[in-house]
Amino acid sequence: MAAPIIAGMTATASRKGTLQELRRLAVRWGAGWWRIVHFASLMLVLALSPSSYHRANRAAMARHLYLGTAPILPWFAVLSALISLVVIRIVVVTALSYGLSRYALEMVVRVLVLELIPLTAALFVALRCTLPHGGEISALRLSGRLDARRAQGLDPMQQEVLPRIAAGVFAVVMLAAVSSVVTLVLAYLSVYGFTGGGFAAYTRTVGRVFGPAVTLIFALKILFLGLAVSVIPIASVLYDAPRAGSKTSAELQALVRMFLVILLIEAASLVGNYY
Amino acid sequence: MNQEDPQPAAAPPVANVEFKAALLLALMVLLVCGAVLYVMYARGAFEATQKLVLVAEDAEGVMVGMDLTFSGFPIGRVRSIELGPDGNARIIIDVPRQDAHWLRSSSVFTLVRGLVGNTSLRAFSGILTDPPLPDGAERKVLVGDATAEIPHLVSAAKELVQNLTALTASDSALAASLGNVRTLTGRLSGPGGVLGAISGNDADAKKLATVLDRTNALLARIDGIAAKADAQLLGPQGVVPESRATVVQLNALLGDARNTLKKVDGVLQEAQAIATNARVATTDLDLLRAEVETSLRKVDRLVDEVNRKWPFKRDAEMKLP
C-alpha cells in the first residue's frame, strides 16, 4: 500500500510544482511588461521635463539624434523608393488589366503610405539603431557605469537612456515622413508621368484617403511604433536580471516583445482604419 | 571587464553635431507641416464651400468623403450622412464655391450603384442658364440601382422556368396537343389522306371525292359554254367585229357632221357681219333722217320767210261764183 501512496504524493507534488512554476512565469511575464510600461512612462516624464534639455544633456541628445537618423536615412529612402516603385507598378498594371485603374492610386496610397512604410521604417530603425542602443545600455549597466554615474549624483537616465530613446522615436518618424513623401511623389509620377495635369485629381484622391480618422490613426501608429522599437529593447536590458549568457537572452527577449507590440499596433491600426 | 566594454563615449565625435541635429529636426518639422498642410488642402479645408442636401430613400453605398461628379469631374464631397425625421437619408455635400456654378436650380442628381465598384453620386445640369443652386438647397436624388434589379430578374426567371415546366409536363396541354398532332399526321399518311384527316371518317372522304369528280365534269361543261360564248362574241360574225364596223361608220358620220357644223359656223359669221353692217346702216339712216328733218325745217322756214316778204300776196282764197 505504501508504494501507491508515495507515487500519488509524488504526482501531487509534481503537479503543485508545475503550477508554482507556471505562476512564477506568469508573474515574471507580467512584471516584465509592467516594468516596460513603467519605464516608458518614466521616459515620457523625463522627455517632458525641461531639465532633460540642459546644455550637457542637449549635446548628448543631439549626438544620438544625428547618429541615429542621418546614416540610415539615405539608404532607407533609396530602398523604400525602389520597393515602392515596384509595388506601385505591380498595383497599377494589375488594376489596369482588370479595368479598375481608377482605384489603383487609392490602393497604392493606402497600401504603401498607410501600411507598409511605417512598419518598414520601424523595423529598419529597430535593426540599425535601437537594438544596438539596447546593447550599449546593457554594456553600460554590466560595466557598472550607470551605477557610477548615479553615485556621482548624475542621472544616467537623462544622460544615456533618454537621448537613445528620443533618437529612436525621431528616426522612425523621420524615416516614415521622408519615405512617405518620396512614395507619394513616385506614385504621382508613375500614374500621371512628368506632367502637372493630374495634380488636382491626385490631390483629391490623397484627400479622400487621408480622412481625419485615418490621419490620426496614421500619426498615432508611427508614434507608437517609434516608442515600441525604442523603449522595449532598452527597458528589457535595463531591468531584466542578468543571468548566465544574459546579454543574448535579454536582447532576444527584447526582440520578441518588440515584435509582439509591433503586431498589436499594426492590428489595432487595421481595426481602426477598416472596421 | 572594463577593457571589453563598448564605450559609447569612444564613438567618433561628430563636428557641429548640434547644428546637424537641428537641421534634421527642422527638416522633419518641415515635412510634417508640409504633409499636414497638403492633406488639409486636399481635404478642402482652405476653400469656401456651400452646402447641398441630397435626400435619398436609401443611402447604402454612400460614404463620407466620396465625390459628387459633374461630367466626370468631382465638384463636391460628401461631408456627412444622416437619417432625416421622415426616414429618408440626408446626404450633406460640400460644394466648393468655384465649382458651384455648374449646379443650377434645374439640376438633377443621381445615385448609381454598380454591380462592381463604388456607388457614385452624379449631377446633371441640362440648362446652364438657369438660376444657380442656392446655398443649403435640398434636392431629391434619383436612385439607379443595378443590383436592385437582380431579385426581380431572378423571380421572373423562376416564374418562367415554372411555366416551362408546367408546359412540358406529361399531362400538360402542350403534351395533349402534341398527341393530337401525332394522330393527325397518322391520318394524313393513311388511305384518306388530308381529306380523311379533315372529314374525320372514310365515308365522308368518299363523298368529298365524288363531289370533286362532279365539280370536274361541271367545269368541263362550263369550259364548252365559254368557248361558244367566245365564238359568239369574238368570231368573224361576232358582236365585237360588227360593233367595230359600226363605230367606224359612226366616226365617218361624226366627221360629216363636224364639216356641216363648220359650214354653219361660216354662215353664222357672215350673218353676224351682215347684222353688223345693218346696224351701221341704221345708224347712218338716223343721221340722214335728222339731216332731212333739219333741211325740211329750213325749207319750211324759208317758205314762211318768202310768204312774209312776197309783195304779191297770192290770194289763195277761192271765190265761188
Interface residues (C-beta under 8 A of the other chain):
Chain A: R58 A59 M61 A62 R63 L65 Y66 L67 T69 A70 L100 Y103 G135 E136 A139 L140 L142 S143 R145 E160 F170 V173 M174 A177 V178 S180 V181 A201 T203 R204 V206 G207 R208 F210 G211 P212 T215
Chain B: M1 N2 D5 P6 P8 A11 V14 V17 E18 K20 A21 A22 L24 L25 L27 M28 L31 V32 G34 A35 Y38 V39 Y41 A42 R43 G44 V64 G65 M66 D67 P74 R77 G117
